[in-house]
Amino acid sequence: MVRIYELRQKEIINIKDGTRFGFAADLEIDTKSGEIAKVIVPGPARVFGILGRDSEYCIPWDAIQQIGDDVILVDVDTEDCIEEF
């Protein structure tokens, strides 16, 4: 069992290409089934981080391969999971 607080303390890393997404900021939950659908991670910063962010990584829950003590390993195509807002 893992608490949401503990998930937010683990860095998310893509095992396909070694991309370090960062730390989970939010979860998307399917209200009908009550299951976690996606882990939301803030996207890359704009202009040295001064102007904030305009995208986020939405990583499907079923893409998680392993939850370790310090990291969460996922298997996704980086381009497919980034969403603009």
All heavy atoms as an XYZ file, in Angstrom:
672
protein
N       0.841     -1.178      0.000
C       0.000      0.000      0.000
C       0.887      1.243      0.000
O       1.894      1.292      0.680
C      -0.895      0.018      1.236
C      -1.810     -1.193      1.374
S      -3.042     -1.252      0.110
C      -4.243     -0.149      0.754
N       0.467      2.233     -0.770
C       1.197      3.494     -0.866
C       0.190      4.625     -0.718
O      -0.869      4.607     -1.332
C       1.920      3.616     -2.221
C       2.616      4.952     -2.343
C       2.911      2.498     -2.412
N       0.528      5.604      0.083
C      -0.325      6.782      0.244
C       0.008      7.813     -0.819
O       1.114      7.830     -1.352
C      -0.117      7.388      1.630
C      -0.584      6.486      2.741
C      -0.252      7.105      4.084
N      -0.692      6.236      5.141
C      -1.530      6.611      6.097
N      -1.976      7.849      6.135
N      -1.903      5.765      7.016
N      -0.948      8.690     -1.102
C      -0.727      9.742     -2.093
C       0.464     10.605     -1.693
O       1.295     10.964     -2.530
C      -1.995     10.594     -2.284
C      -3.084      9.748     -2.926
C      -1.706     11.817     -3.144
C      -4.428     10.417     -3.010
N       0.574     10.911     -0.420
C       1.705     11.710      0.059
C       3.031     11.034     -0.310
O       3.978     11.701     -0.739
C       1.611     11.908      1.573
C       2.829     12.571      2.154
C       3.012     13.950      2.031
C       3.822     11.832      2.790
C       4.135     14.568      2.539
C       4.952     12.433      3.293
C       5.103     13.801      3.175
O       6.231     14.398      3.666
N       3.100      9.723     -0.152
C       4.330      9.003     -0.474
C       4.603      9.016     -1.973
O       5.758      9.097     -2.399
C       4.245      7.569      0.041
C       4.226      7.483      1.558
C       3.891      6.091      2.067
O       3.411      5.249      1.282
O       4.108      5.854      3.266
N       3.552      8.941     -2.796
C       3.738      9.007     -4.243
C       4.354     10.343     -4.651
O       5.182     10.405     -5.550
C       2.407      8.835     -4.978
C       1.855      7.433     -5.100
C       0.504      7.469     -5.803
C       2.808      6.523     -5.836
N       3.947     11.407     -3.997
C       4.441     12.741     -4.344
C       5.908     12.925     -3.977
O       6.547     13.862     -4.443
C       3.588     13.804     -3.659
C       2.154     13.779     -4.188
C       1.350     14.888     -3.665
N       1.855     16.129     -4.278
C       1.545     17.330     -3.855
N       0.736     17.480     -2.830
N       2.018     18.390     -4.449
N       6.462     12.048     -3.149
C       7.858     12.147     -2.730
C       8.801     11.328     -3.618
O      10.006     11.334     -3.413
C       8.002     11.665     -1.282
C       7.116     12.378     -0.293
C       7.385     13.865     -0.248
O       8.520     14.293     -0.182
N       6.330     14.656     -0.304
N       8.257     10.640     -4.620
C       9.065      9.773     -5.471
C       9.208     10.379     -6.866
O       8.237     10.850     -7.448
C       8.412      8.395     -5.587
C       8.258      7.702     -4.238
C       7.483      6.407     -4.388
C       7.094      5.803     -3.078
N       8.184      5.312     -2.286
N      10.420     10.361     -7.396
C      10.654     10.882     -8.734
C      10.179      9.866     -9.769
O      10.366      8.660     -9.606
C      12.134     11.178     -8.943
C      12.400     11.843    -10.265
C      13.816     12.339    -10.412
O      14.702     11.884     -9.661
O      14.042     13.185    -11.284
N       9.563     10.360    -10.847
C       9.045      9.492    -11.898
C      10.039      9.487    -13.057
O      10.390     10.540    -13.594
C       7.653      9.966    -12.353
C       6.692      9.911    -11.157
C       7.156      9.108    -13.513
C       5.337     10.495    -11.422
N      10.471      8.273    -13.440
C      11.477      8.106    -14.484
C      10.952      7.140    -15.539
O      10.402      6.089    -15.213
C      12.804      7.586    -13.890
C      13.338      8.597    -12.871
C      13.827      7.317    -14.989
C      14.561      8.138    -12.120
N      11.151      7.495    -16.804
C      10.724      6.668    -17.921
C      11.810      5.645    -18.242
O      12.952      6.019    -18.514
C      10.452      7.557    -19.137
C       9.766      6.829    -20.265
O       9.520      5.633    -20.196
N       9.460      7.565    -21.312
N      11.464      4.369    -18.241
C      12.469      3.337    -18.508
C      12.775      3.199    -19.998
O      13.785      2.621    -20.354
C      12.062      1.971    -17.912
C      10.763      1.455    -18.514
C      11.956      2.051    -16.422
C      10.395      0.053    -18.082
N      11.920      3.766    -20.871
C      12.174      3.682    -22.314
C      13.354      4.535    -22.737
O      14.186      4.106    -23.521
C      10.941      4.117    -23.106
C       9.951      3.031    -23.324
C       8.943      3.437    -24.363
C       8.026      2.243    -24.567
N       6.982      2.539    -25.519
N      13.397      5.773    -22.248
C      14.442      6.685    -22.706
C      15.187      7.394    -21.576
O      16.013      8.259    -21.817
C      13.874      7.721    -23.675
C      12.750      8.553    -23.077
O      12.526      8.475    -21.856
O      12.098      9.284    -23.838
N      14.880      7.052    -20.336
C      15.580      7.642    -19.202
C      15.108      9.038    -18.815
O      15.729      9.679    -17.972
N      14.019      9.512    -19.416
C      13.500     10.839    -19.095
C      13.110     10.918    -17.630
O      12.433     10.035    -17.113
C      12.260     11.159    -19.965
O      12.631     11.113    -21.327
C      11.687     12.529    -19.625
N      13.537     11.989    -16.988
C      13.147     12.242    -15.597
C      11.993     13.243    -15.640
O      12.195     14.421    -15.896
C      14.324     12.793    -14.824
C      15.483     11.808    -14.774
C      16.682     12.429    -14.169
N      16.504     12.448    -12.719
C      17.465     12.648    -11.861
N      18.684     12.881    -12.299
N      17.231     12.653    -10.582
N      10.784     12.759    -15.406
C       9.606     13.616    -15.482
C       9.521     14.573    -14.304
O       9.039     15.682    -14.439
C       8.324     12.785    -15.526
C       8.145     12.019    -16.805
C       8.186     10.636    -16.822
C       7.913     12.686    -17.997
C       8.010      9.940    -17.987
C       7.731     11.991    -19.178
C       7.786     10.604    -19.171
N       9.945     14.147    -13.157
C       9.823     14.957    -11.950
C       8.969     14.236    -10.921
O       8.943     13.010    -10.879
N       8.254     14.998    -10.125
C       7.458     14.440     -9.034
C       5.977     14.633     -9.308
O       5.560     15.655     -9.871
C       7.843     15.110     -7.716
C       9.266     14.862     -7.334
C      10.278     15.698     -7.786
C       9.604     13.779     -6.545
C      11.605     15.468     -7.448
C      10.932     13.540     -6.201
C      11.928     14.376     -6.656
N       5.171     13.665     -8.906
C       3.723     13.727     -9.117
C       3.140     14.939     -8.399
O       3.471     15.220     -7.252
C       3.065     12.450     -8.616
N       2.277     15.656     -9.102
C       1.617     16.819     -8.517
C       0.146     16.536     -8.230
O      -0.444     17.138     -7.340
C       1.733     18.018     -9.447
N      -0.438     15.609     -8.997
C      -1.864     15.353     -8.872
C      -2.176     13.966     -9.409
O      -1.338     13.339    -10.065
C      -2.631     16.410     -9.675
C      -4.051     16.624     -9.198
O      -4.503     15.883     -8.298
O      -4.711     17.540     -9.723
N      -3.370     13.499     -9.137
C      -3.866     12.235     -9.668
C      -5.194     12.481    -10.348
O      -5.980     13.317     -9.902
C      -4.070     11.210     -8.547
C      -2.849     10.779     -7.751
C      -3.272      9.859     -6.618
C      -1.840     10.090     -8.638
N      -5.454     11.757    -11.423
C      -6.758     11.799    -12.074
C      -7.461     10.495    -11.714
O      -6.932      9.408    -11.944
C      -6.588     11.917    -13.585
C      -7.889     12.091    -14.326
C      -7.645     12.323    -15.805
O      -7.047     13.349    -16.146
O      -8.052     11.450    -16.597
N      -8.655     10.619    -11.137
C      -9.387      9.449    -10.659
C     -10.665      9.276    -11.464
O     -11.400     10.233    -11.694
C      -9.707      9.599     -9.162
C      -8.392      9.681     -8.371
C     -10.565      8.449     -8.662
C      -8.548      9.976     -6.914
N     -10.925      8.054    -11.880
C     -12.165      7.725    -12.577
C     -13.268      7.653    -11.525
O     -13.254      6.771    -10.662
C     -12.015      6.378    -13.289
C     -13.240      5.985    -14.087
O     -14.335      6.529    -13.835
O     -13.099      5.115    -14.962
N     -14.211      8.577    -11.578
C     -15.241      8.658    -10.542
C     -16.239      7.505    -10.603
O     -16.885      7.201     -9.606
C     -16.003      9.988    -10.629
O     -16.543     10.137    -11.939
C     -15.079     11.148    -10.305
N     -16.352      6.858    -11.753
C     -17.280      5.727    -11.868
C     -16.725      4.468    -11.223
O     -17.418      3.769    -10.512
C     -17.624      5.467    -13.330
C     -18.451      6.571    -13.941
C     -18.774      6.281    -15.372
C     -19.564      7.460    -15.956
N     -19.828      7.283    -17.370
N     -15.440      4.204    -11.471
C     -14.837      2.979    -10.935
C     -14.089      3.212     -9.636
O     -13.821      2.279     -8.895
C     -13.883      2.372    -11.960
O     -12.753      3.203    -12.146
N     -13.709      4.480     -9.378
C     -12.936      4.793     -8.178
C     -11.461      4.474     -8.308
O     -10.725      4.545     -7.342
N     -11.018      4.154     -9.510
C      -9.622      3.802     -9.737
C      -8.818      5.008    -10.196
O      -9.348      5.929    -10.817
C      -9.524      2.703    -10.799
C     -10.179      1.406    -10.375
C     -10.122      0.351    -11.469
O      -9.816      0.697    -12.636
O     -10.384     -0.805    -11.153
N      -7.518      4.982     -9.920
C      -6.621      6.027    -10.394
C      -6.413      5.812    -11.892
O      -6.040      4.714    -12.322
C      -5.277      5.997     -9.654
C      -5.500      6.249     -8.159
C      -4.307      7.013    -10.244
C      -4.263      6.051     -7.311
N      -6.658      6.848    -12.684
C      -6.511      6.752    -14.133
C      -5.138      7.241    -14.588
O      -4.499      6.614    -15.430
C      -7.603      7.558    -14.835
N      -4.686      8.382    -14.031
C      -3.428      8.975    -14.467
C      -2.708      9.649    -13.306
O      -3.341     10.102    -12.359
C      -3.672     10.037    -15.541
C      -4.290      9.519    -16.812
C      -4.534     10.642    -17.782
C      -5.196     10.118    -19.038
N      -5.486     11.199    -19.991
N      -1.408      9.728    -13.447
C      -0.577     10.512    -12.549
C      -0.195     11.768    -13.326
O       0.262     11.687    -14.469
C       0.692      9.736    -12.128
C       1.586     10.600    -11.272
C       0.326      8.450    -11.414
N      -0.404     12.931    -12.723
C      -0.121     14.202    -13.377
C       1.184     14.781    -12.826
O       1.356     14.899    -11.613
C      -1.258     15.223    -13.138
C      -2.621     14.609    -13.440
C      -1.004     16.503    -13.920
C      -2.840     14.188    -14.859
N       2.089     15.132    -13.756
C       3.397     15.702    -13.401
C       3.530     17.034    -14.150
O       3.247     17.091    -15.352
C       4.542     14.754    -13.811
C       5.889     15.342    -13.460
C       4.367     13.390    -13.176
N       3.947     18.102    -13.487
C       4.142     19.372    -14.198
C       5.115     19.201    -15.358
O       6.121     18.496    -15.243
C       4.730     20.301    -13.133
C       4.309     19.698    -11.837
C       4.251     18.219    -12.061
N       4.797     19.844    -16.483
C       5.632     19.749    -17.678
C       6.869     20.614    -17.586
O       7.128     21.260    -16.563
N       7.621     20.664    -18.676
C       8.848     21.468    -18.695
C       8.556     22.953    -18.506
O       7.536     23.456    -18.959
C       9.445     21.187    -20.071
C       8.445     20.401    -20.826
C       7.373     19.971    -19.918
N       9.450     23.638    -17.850
C       9.294     25.071    -17.578
C       9.575     25.882    -18.837
O      10.374     25.482    -19.686
C      10.236     25.499    -16.466
N       8.922     27.028    -18.930
C       9.163     27.958    -20.030
C      10.181     29.001    -19.595
O      10.191     29.423    -18.441
C       7.878     28.690    -20.420
C       6.817     27.780    -20.972
C       5.618     28.570    -21.429
N       5.002     29.218    -20.265
C       4.128     30.195    -20.341
N       3.768     30.672    -21.495
N       3.615     30.721    -19.251
N      11.023     29.434    -20.477
C      11.989     30.517    -20.285
C      12.635     30.482    -18.899
O      12.343     31.297    -18.035
C      11.337     31.896    -20.557
C      12.393     32.992    -20.567
C      10.556     31.905    -21.847
N      13.476     29.516    -18.675
C      14.235     29.381    -17.430
C      13.344     29.258    -16.193
O      13.752     29.595    -15.087
C      15.207     30.550    -17.248
C      16.126     30.736    -18.405
C      16.026     31.851    -19.220
C      17.091     29.793    -18.698
C      16.880     32.020    -20.297
C      17.941     29.948    -19.766
C      17.845     31.069    -20.573
N      12.098     28.824    -16.367
C      11.202     28.639    -15.242
C      10.536     29.901    -14.739
O       9.724     29.858    -13.828
N      10.851     31.032    -15.340
C      10.304     32.308    -14.875
C       8.827     32.450    -15.238
O       8.031     32.944    -14.462
C      11.105     33.486    -15.464
C      12.538     33.425    -14.964
C      10.464     34.816    -15.122
C      13.465     34.398    -15.646
N       8.458     32.001    -16.420
C       7.098     32.200    -16.907
C       6.164     31.024    -16.621
O       5.083     30.944    -17.182
C       7.123     32.484    -18.415
C       7.888     33.743    -18.821
C       7.916     33.875    -20.319
C       7.273     34.973    -18.171
N       6.551     30.129    -15.790
C       5.684     29.009    -15.422
C       5.715     27.889    -16.438
O       6.690     27.691    -17.138
N       4.619     27.168    -16.525
C       4.521     25.997    -17.396
C       3.238     26.086    -18.208
O       2.252     26.635    -17.761
C       4.524     24.735    -16.560
C       5.777     24.599    -15.712
C       5.644     23.462    -14.703
N       6.662     23.534    -13.698
C       7.906     23.060    -13.828
N       8.259     22.490    -14.932
N       8.779     23.169    -12.863
N       3.263     25.494    -19.393
C       2.061     25.474    -20.209
C       1.664     24.064    -20.630
O       0.845     23.874    -21.513
C       2.214     26.367    -21.441
C       3.377     25.954    -22.326
O       4.088     25.003    -21.989
O       3.572     26.608    -23.373
N       2.259     23.078    -19.991
C       1.923     21.691    -20.289
C       2.165     20.831    -19.054
O       2.769     21.274    -18.072
C       2.759     21.180    -21.469
O       4.132     21.206    -21.127
N       1.684     19.612    -19.142
C       1.889     18.655    -18.055
C       1.977     17.260    -18.646
O       1.503     17.012    -19.761
C       0.757     18.741    -17.031
C      -0.617     18.464    -17.597
C      -1.740     18.803    -16.633
O      -1.491     19.451    -15.604
O      -2.878     18.415    -16.933
N       2.632     16.377    -17.924
C       2.705     14.980    -18.319
C       1.549     14.248    -17.656
O       1.382     14.327    -16.433
C       4.023     14.346    -17.879
C       5.244     14.955    -18.520
C       6.090     15.782    -17.805
C       5.551     14.692    -19.851
C       7.213     16.338    -18.382
C       6.677     15.256    -20.449
C       7.498     16.068    -19.703
O       8.620     16.621    -20.279
N       0.751     13.541    -18.443
C      -0.350     12.723    -17.930
C       0.025     11.277    -18.188
O      -0.093     10.773    -19.307
C      -1.657     13.091    -18.618
S      -2.182     14.770    -18.266
N       0.479     10.615    -17.151
C       1.005      9.260    -17.272
C      -0.072      8.272    -16.843
O      -0.519      8.304    -15.689
C       2.262      9.099    -16.405
C       3.308     10.123    -16.850
C       2.799      7.680    -16.481
C       4.455     10.309    -15.894
N      -0.508      7.401    -17.753
C      -1.540      6.419    -17.391
C      -1.071      5.522    -16.247
O       0.094      5.117    -16.184
C      -1.726      5.604    -18.669
C      -1.139      6.439    -19.763
C      -0.078      7.278    -19.133
N      -1.989      5.217    -15.349
C      -1.661      4.399    -14.184
C      -1.125      3.039    -14.605
O      -0.219      2.498    -13.980
C      -2.886      4.253    -13.281
C      -2.579      3.519    -12.020
C      -2.895      2.220    -11.728
C      -1.866      4.014    -10.875
N      -2.430      1.892    -10.484
C      -1.800      2.976     -9.939
C      -1.297      5.244    -10.563
C      -1.194      3.131     -8.707
C      -0.682      5.384     -9.340
C      -0.629      4.338     -8.424
N      -1.671      2.484    -15.693
C      -1.216      1.156    -16.126
C       0.176      1.181    -16.764
O       0.743      0.132    -17.052
C      -2.225      0.497    -17.051
C      -2.513      1.296    -18.308
O      -1.988      2.405    -18.456
O      -3.276      0.788    -19.149
N       0.756      2.380    -16.972
C       2.123      2.492    -17.492
C       3.161      2.359    -16.387
O       4.349      2.225    -16.666
C       2.305      3.820    -18.214
N       2.726      2.382    -15.140
C       3.663      2.243    -14.020
C       4.160      0.807    -13.967
O       3.375     -0.139    -13.915
C       3.013      2.651    -12.685
C       2.686      4.146    -12.704
C       3.928      2.307    -11.506
C       1.949      4.634    -11.482
N       5.472      0.660    -14.009
C       6.089     -0.663    -13.987
C       6.524     -1.077    -12.579
O       6.403     -2.235    -12.211
C       7.313     -0.694    -14.916
C       6.968     -0.412    -16.356
C       6.062     -1.476    -16.940
O       6.379     -2.656    -16.884
N       4.935     -1.064    -17.491
N       7.027     -0.099    -11.818
C       7.545     -0.418    -10.481
C       7.498      0.834     -9.614
O       7.836      1.918    -10.065
C       8.994     -0.898    -10.594
C       9.642     -1.316     -9.310
C       9.152     -2.669     -8.846
O       8.934     -3.556     -9.638
N       8.970     -2.815     -7.557
N       7.066      0.663     -8.376
C       7.127      1.741     -7.394
C       8.157      1.326     -6.359
O       7.969      0.341     -5.649
C       5.756      1.990     -6.736
C       4.736      2.412     -7.796
C       5.873      3.061     -5.647
C       3.329      2.594     -7.276
N       9.260      2.065     -6.328
C      10.343      1.754     -5.403
C      10.349      2.691     -4.216
O       9.423      3.476     -4.010
N      11.421      2.632     -3.428
C      11.553      3.488     -2.252
C      11.695      4.956     -2.624
O      11.170      5.824     -1.937
C      12.759      3.063     -1.415
C      12.550      1.702     -0.764
O      11.389      1.302     -0.568
O      13.567      1.043     -0.462
N      12.407      5.235     -3.725
C      12.695      6.620     -4.109
C      12.140      7.027     -5.468
O      12.044      8.212     -5.761
C      14.208      6.861     -4.138
C      14.843      6.640     -2.788
O      14.205      6.975     -1.783
O      15.983      6.143     -2.748
N      11.846      6.050     -6.324
C      11.415      6.366     -7.688
C      10.201      5.543     -8.097
O       9.918      4.496     -7.519
C      12.541      6.131     -8.723
C      13.729      7.037     -8.469
C      12.952      4.688     -8.776
N       9.540      6.050     -9.132
C       8.463      5.320     -9.804
C       8.928      5.144    -11.239
O       9.217      6.125    -11.933
C       7.142      6.103     -9.761
C       6.689      6.312     -8.317
C       6.071      5.382    -10.569
C       5.495      7.237     -8.166
N       9.021      3.903    -11.699
C       9.450      3.623    -13.062
C       8.226      3.434    -13.938
O       7.326      2.662    -13.594
C      10.325      2.374    -13.093
C      11.608      2.439    -12.279
C      12.333      1.100    -12.330
C      12.508      3.557    -12.765
N       8.195      4.156    -15.061
C       7.073      4.072    -15.990
C       7.583      3.697    -17.375
O       8.751      3.904    -17.701
C       6.269      5.385    -16.049
C       5.668      5.710    -14.695
C       7.118      6.539    -16.537
N       6.706      3.156    -18.190
C       7.042      2.752    -19.550
C       6.059      3.447    -20.492
O       4.966      2.939    -20.743
C       6.960      1.239    -19.682
C       7.466      0.733    -21.009
O       8.014      1.534    -21.788
O       7.308     -0.472    -21.282
N       6.437      4.646    -20.973
C       5.578      5.445    -21.856
C       6.410      6.111    -22.937
O       7.626      6.234    -22.807
C       4.808      6.549    -21.078
C       3.814      5.969    -20.117
C       5.748      7.490    -20.380
N       5.741      6.547    -24.009
C       6.378      7.416    -24.995
C       6.212      8.837    -24.481
O       5.082      9.303    -24.299
C       5.721      7.256    -26.361
C       6.028      5.904    -26.989
O       7.180      5.436    -26.843
O       5.129      5.321    -27.619
N       7.304      9.519    -24.249
C       7.282     10.848    -23.648
C       6.392     11.809    -24.431
O       5.615     12.556    -23.852
C       8.708     11.411    -23.537
O       9.506     10.493    -22.781
C       8.722     12.766    -22.854
N       6.485     11.784    -25.756
C       5.694     12.696    -26.582
C       4.193     12.427    -26.469
O       3.382     13.328    -26.639
C       6.120     12.606    -28.053
C       7.556     12.992    -28.313
C       8.516     11.828    -28.036
O       8.114     10.665    -28.143
O       9.670     12.105    -27.680
N       3.826     11.178    -26.235
C       2.411     10.804    -26.161
C       1.744     11.225    -24.854
O       0.522     11.341    -24.794
C       2.232      9.306    -26.346
C       2.612      8.856    -27.755
O       2.661      9.718    -28.656
O       2.858      7.647    -27.939
N       2.508     11.426    -23.807
C       1.892     11.709    -22.515
C       1.923     13.187    -22.135
O       1.396     13.552    -21.083
C       2.510     10.846    -21.413
S       4.213     11.203    -21.050
N       2.504     14.047    -22.967
C       2.508     15.481    -22.640
C       1.230     16.113    -23.199
O       0.812     15.828    -24.304
C       3.783     16.191    -23.154
C       3.923     17.532    -22.484
C       3.789     16.298    -24.649
C       5.305     18.107    -22.526
N       0.586     16.933    -22.366
C      -0.659     17.590    -22.753
C      -0.548     19.082    -22.481
O      -0.108     19.488    -21.408
C      -1.841     17.007    -21.977
C      -2.125     15.574    -22.321
C      -3.335     15.018    -21.611
O      -4.090     15.791    -20.997
O      -3.515     13.787    -21.664
N      -0.947     19.870    -23.453
C      -0.964     21.336    -23.319
C      -2.230     21.754    -22.568
O      -3.255     21.107    -22.665
C      -0.956     22.006    -24.686
C       0.207     21.607    -25.573
C       1.531     22.161    -25.120
O       1.536     23.283    -24.581
O       2.551     21.471    -25.302
N      -2.151     22.856    -21.837
C      -3.371     23.396    -21.211
C      -3.450     24.879    -21.397
O      -2.649     25.537    -21.923
C      -3.503     23.023    -19.738
C      -2.341     23.359    -18.853
C      -2.198     24.619    -18.316
C      -1.390     22.405    -18.553
C      -1.139     24.908    -17.485
C      -0.324     22.681    -17.719
C      -0.198     23.944    -17.197
